[in-house]
Amino acid sequence: MTHTIQHAIFIVDYNEAVLESRNTVLFNTIVSQNALLKEKGIKGIYISLKNAPSTQNASFGHLIKVLEKLSQALNIPTALGDYKKESFEHLKQMSADTAVQLFQNVNVAILFFNPSSFKKELCVLLFDTDKDNADKISSELTKLGYSVVHAYDAEDFKLKAMAKKYDMTITHTVVKKASSAPSIPNLSLSKQLIVNLPVFIDTAVNTLVTITGLEAQKIKHEIRPFNEKIPAQVIIAAMKFKGDVSGTFFLVFPRELAVAALEAMLGEHVNGDDTAAITDGVAEFCNIITGSAKTIFSTKQIKVLFELPKTYLSPNVALNASTGTNGVWIDMQLSNKPFYMFITK
């Protein structure tokens, strides 16, 4: 893989077979150049698939996840481009729930990432049979002050293309509105903490599997405020941490699941009405998870000090213990039943 910088866009030529191991190398290589990206004022990261042998193997789903993670780590939007037309719908589907954008070529990437590179009164011919997607693209282009002519089918596209000369033609492109991009400017978490979020997730999964014998897994995560659409009866343990990374870690258990998890850990009946015992149990879960996370952080030479956990029965009261609004909300499952984690400032 080689890279160049053009109009403040960091362009990577993914000129070999797409593999998960290479995706990881790509992530680490770009993150390691964070200082250069800041110095050059990079406005977007564009991964060109022009010379990639195929865009249909399973590793492309992993690549999209890596680009999402990269965007969150560096606070720079990311995009895939120069893909084969027949691969577009496949890539569109895989990237649907992410902020990763799809641009047919590097000029389209520059148009959206760094519009000042083009003249102000640009006339664009847009062809997309997906009306919702076309409307999104047209809306973004209009905001940039460009004139947009939309063709809804192949015949209409041919007629409009022949009728006049356009500054740019856009097809096979997916633009994500600003609201769907990572909300890093309002997140207030350090980039080092964002990069190390998998430590909290993996230790939660491994710890709960070990101490309860129940199956645990992460479902999804997103950047957002505390999700108040959770069961009414919850037990919350909150633990502040500081050092090389800092913030507040919330472990949120629906009461019924907390009882089941404690019974699995202790191997004995737990009184569902004994609130003190249940809150102590969730606090202990929090202690064990963060203790394991601290051990992993130490192997990475990251110094972290966790305070003692505090427990709450009300999300509103719990949130008063933090100074952040947005954070990383993580949907988890234990024995196929939901519980949650939230990490904020």
C-alpha positions in Angstrom: 0.0 0.0 0.0 1.2 3.5 -0.9 -0.2 6.9 0.1 -0.2 10.4 -1.2 -1.7 13.8 -0.2 -3.8 15.7 -2.6 -5.8 18.8 -1.8 -5.6 18.0 2.0 -6.9 14.5 1.3 -4.8 11.5 2.6 -5.1 9.0 -0.2 -4.2 5.4 0.2 -3.8 3.0 -2.7 -4.9 -0.4 -1.4 -3.1 -2.2 -4.2 -3.2 -5.8 -2.9 -5.7 -8.3 -1.7 -7.9 -7.0 1.1 -7.2 -9.1 4.2 -8.0 -8.4 7.9 -4.3 -8.5 8.8 -3.6 -5.8 6.2 -6.5 -3.8 7.4 -5.0 -3.7 10.8 -1.6 -2.6 9.4 -3.5 0.1 7.5 -5.1 1.3 10.7 -1.9 1.3 12.7 0.1 3.0 9.9 -2.3 5.9 9.5 -2.8 6.4 13.3 1.0 6.5 13.7 1.0 9.5 11.3 -1.5 11.5 13.3 1.0 14.3 13.8 1.6 14.6 10.1 -2.1 14.6 9.4 -2.6 17.5 11.8 0.4 19.4 10.4 -1.0 19.0 6.8 -4.5 19.9 7.9 -5.9 16.7 6.4 -9.7 16.9 5.9 -10.4 13.3 4.8 -8.9 9.9 4.4 -9.6 8.2 1.1 -8.9 4.5 0.5 -8.7 3.7 -3.2 -9.7 0.2 -4.3 -8.7 0.8 -7.9 -5.9 -1.8 -7.8 -7.5 -4.2 -5.2 -8.0 -7.6 -6.9 -11.6 -8.0 -5.5 -14.2 -6.1 -3.6 -16.4 -9.1 -2.8 -14.5 -11.0 -0.1 -15.5 -11.0 3.6 -12.5 -8.9 4.6 -14.2 -5.8 3.2 -16.7 -5.8 6.0 -13.7 -5.7 8.4 -12.1 -2.9 6.4 -15.2 -0.8 6.7 -15.2 -1.4 10.5 -11.5 -0.4 10.6 -12.3 2.8 8.7 -15.1 3.6 11.1 -12.7 3.1 14.1 -10.0 5.2 12.3 -12.4 8.1 11.8 -13.3 8.0 15.5 -9.7 7.8 16.6 -8.5 10.7 14.4 -11.6 12.8 14.1 -11.2 12.7 10.3 -13.9 11.4 7.9 -13.1 8.3 5.9 -14.2 6.9 2.6 -13.8 4.1 0.2 -13.5 4.8 -3.6 -12.5 3.6 -7.0 -14.5 0.4 -6.5 -16.0 -1.6 -9.4 -19.5 -0.6 -10.3 -20.8 -4.1 -9.7 -19.5 -4.0 -6.1 -21.2 -0.7 -5.2 -24.5 -2.2 -3.9 -22.5 -4.7 -1.8 -20.3 -2.0 -0.3 -23.3 0.3 0.2 -25.1 -2.4 2.3 -22.0 -3.2 4.4 -21.4 0.5 5.2 -25.0 1.4 5.8 -24.8 1.6 9.6 -21.4 3.4 9.6 -20.1 6.9 8.9 -17.8 5.5 6.1 -18.6 7.2 2.8 -18.5 5.8 -0.7 -17.0 8.0 -3.5 -16.7 6.8 -7.0 -13.3 8.5 -7.4 -10.9 10.8 -5.7 -12.4 14.0 -7.3 -15.7 13.3 -5.7 -13.9 12.7 -2.4 -12.2 16.1 -2.7 -15.5 17.7 -3.7 -17.1 16.7 -0.4 -14.0 16.6 2.0 -12.5 19.9 0.7 -14.9 21.8 -1.5 -12.8 24.9 -1.4 -10.5 23.2 -3.9 -13.2 23.6 -6.6 -14.7 26.7 -8.1 -17.8 27.9 -6.3 -20.4 27.7 -9.1 -19.9 24.0 -10.0 -22.5 22.3 -12.1 -22.9 18.6 -11.2 -24.8 15.9 -13.0 -26.1 13.3 -10.5 -27.3 9.9 -11.4 -28.7 7.6 -8.8 -31.8 5.4 -9.0 -32.0 5.4 -5.1 -34.0 8.5 -4.6 -33.3 8.8 -0.8 -29.5 8.5 -1.4 -29.7 11.0 -4.3 -31.6 13.5 -2.2 -28.9 13.3 0.5 -26.2 13.9 -2.1 -28.1 16.7 -3.7 -28.8 18.3 -0.3 -25.1 18.3 0.6 -24.0 19.7 -2.8 -26.6 22.4 -2.6 -25.4 23.4 0.8 -21.9 23.8 -0.8 -23.4 26.2 -3.3 -23.3 23.9 -6.4 -25.9 23.5 -9.1 -27.2 19.9 -9.3 -29.0 18.2 -12.1 -30.5 14.9 -11.1 -31.0 12.0 -13.5 -33.3 9.2 -12.2 -32.7 6.5 -14.8 -30.2 5.5 -17.5 -32.1 7.0 -20.4 -32.6 10.3 -18.6 -28.9 10.3 -17.7 -27.8 9.9 -21.3 -30.1 12.7 -22.5 -28.9 15.1 -19.8 -25.3 14.2 -20.3 -25.6 14.9 -24.1 -27.6 18.2 -23.6 -24.7 20.1 -21.9 -21.3 19.9 -20.4 -21.1 19.4 -16.7 -18.1 20.2 -14.4 -18.5 16.8 -12.7 -20.7 13.7 -13.0 -21.4 11.7 -9.9 -22.7 8.1 -9.8 -22.3 5.2 -7.4 -21.7 7.4 -4.4 -22.9 7.4 -0.8 -22.6 10.5 1.3 -23.4 10.5 5.0 -25.0 13.6 6.4 -23.1 15.4 9.1 -25.5 14.2 11.7 -24.5 10.6 11.0 -20.8 11.2 11.3 -18.9 10.5 14.5 -19.7 13.2 17.1 -16.1 13.5 18.2 -16.0 17.3 18.6 -18.7 17.0 21.4 -17.4 13.7 22.8 -14.6 15.2 25.0 -12.9 11.8 25.4 -9.2 11.6 24.6 -8.2 9.9 21.4 -6.1 7.4 23.5 -9.2 6.4 25.4 -11.2 6.0 22.2 -8.6 3.8 20.6 -8.5 1.7 23.8 -12.3 1.3 24.1 -12.0 -2.4 23.1 -10.2 -3.0 26.4 -13.4 -2.2 28.3 -15.6 -4.2 26.0 -13.3 -7.3 25.8 -12.7 -7.4 29.5 -16.4 -7.1 30.3 -17.2 -10.0 28.0 -14.3 -12.2 29.3 -14.9 -11.3 32.9 -18.6 -12.0 32.9 -18.2 -15.3 31.1 -15.6 -16.4 33.6 -17.4 -15.4 36.8 -20.9 -16.4 35.8 -20.5 -19.1 33.2 -23.1 -17.3 31.1 -22.5 -16.3 27.5 -21.7 -12.6 27.0 -21.2 -10.5 23.9 -21.1 -7.0 22.5 -24.0 -6.1 20.2 -23.1 -2.6 19.0 -21.7 0.7 20.2 -22.4 4.3 19.2 -21.5 7.8 20.2 -24.5 9.4 21.9 -25.8 10.7 25.2 -26.8 8.3 27.9 -29.6 6.2 26.5 -32.6 6.7 28.7 -34.8 4.2 26.8 -33.7 1.4 29.1 -35.8 -0.7 31.5 -37.3 1.2 34.4 -35.7 -0.9 37.1 -31.9 -0.8 36.7 -28.9 -1.1 38.9 -26.1 1.2 37.9 -22.5 1.1 39.1 -20.3 4.1 38.1 -16.5 4.3 38.5 -14.3 7.3 37.7 -10.8 6.8 36.4 -7.9 9.1 35.8 -4.3 9.0 34.6 -3.1 8.5 31.0 -6.8 8.0 30.2 -9.6 9.5 32.2 -13.4 9.4 32.3 -16.3 7.7 34.0 -17.3 4.1 33.4 -21.0 3.1 33.9 -22.2 -0.5 34.1 -26.0 -0.7 33.7 -27.8 -3.9 34.6 -31.6 -4.4 34.4 -32.5 -5.6 37.9 -33.8 -9.0 36.8 -30.6 -9.8 34.9 -28.5 -8.6 37.8 -30.2 -11.1 40.0 -29.7 -13.9 37.5 -26.0 -13.0 37.0 -25.4 -12.9 40.8 -27.1 -16.3 41.2 -24.9 -17.7 38.4 -21.7 -16.3 40.1 -22.6 -17.3 43.7 -24.3 -20.6 42.8 -27.1 -19.8 45.2 -30.5 -18.1 45.3 -30.5 -14.3 45.5 -33.5 -12.5 47.0 -34.9 -10.2 44.2 -36.2 -7.8 46.8 -32.8 -7.4 48.5 -31.7 -4.1 46.8 -28.6 -3.7 48.9 -27.3 -7.1 48.0 -28.0 -6.6 44.3 -26.4 -3.2 44.1 -23.3 -4.6 46.0 -23.2 -7.4 43.4 -23.3 -5.0 40.4 -20.6 -2.9 42.1 -18.5 -6.0 42.4 -19.0 -6.8 38.7 -17.8 -3.2 37.9 -14.8 -3.7 40.2 -13.8 -6.9 38.5 -14.2 -5.6 35.0 -12.2 -2.4 35.6 -9.6 -4.4 37.5 -9.1 -6.6 34.5 -9.0 -3.5 32.3 -6.4 -1.9 34.5 -4.2 -5.0 34.1 -4.4 -4.8 30.3 -3.7 -1.1 30.3 -0.6 -1.7 32.4 0.7 -4.2 29.7 0.3 -1.3 27.3 2.3 1.1 29.6 -0.9 3.1 30.2 -1.3 4.2 33.8 -4.9 4.3 35.0 -6.3 4.7 38.6 -9.9 3.6 39.2 -11.8 5.0 42.1 -14.2 2.9 44.2 -17.6 2.3 42.4 -20.7 4.1 43.4 -24.1 2.6 42.8 -27.4 4.2 41.7 -31.0 3.2 41.0 -31.7 6.3 38.9 -29.9 7.1 35.6 -30.4 10.9 36.2 -28.7 10.7 39.6 -25.9 8.6 38.2 -25.2 11.0 35.4 -24.7 13.8 37.9 -21.5 12.1 38.8 -20.0 12.8 35.3 -19.1 16.0 33.5 -19.7 14.6 30.0 -22.9 14.7 27.9 -22.0 12.6 24.9 -20.1 9.4 25.4 -19.8 5.9 24.0 -22.9 3.8 24.6 -22.4 0.1 24.3 -25.2 -2.5 24.0 -24.2 -5.8 25.5 -25.9 -9.1 26.2 -25.5 -11.7 28.9 -27.3 -15.0 28.4 -29.1 -13.3 25.4 -30.5 -10.5 27.7 -29.4 -6.9 27.4 -27.2 -4.9 29.7 -25.3 -1.7 28.9 -22.0 0.2 29.4 -21.5 3.9 29.0 -18.1 5.7 29.0 -18.0 9.5 29.1 -15.9 12.3 30.5 
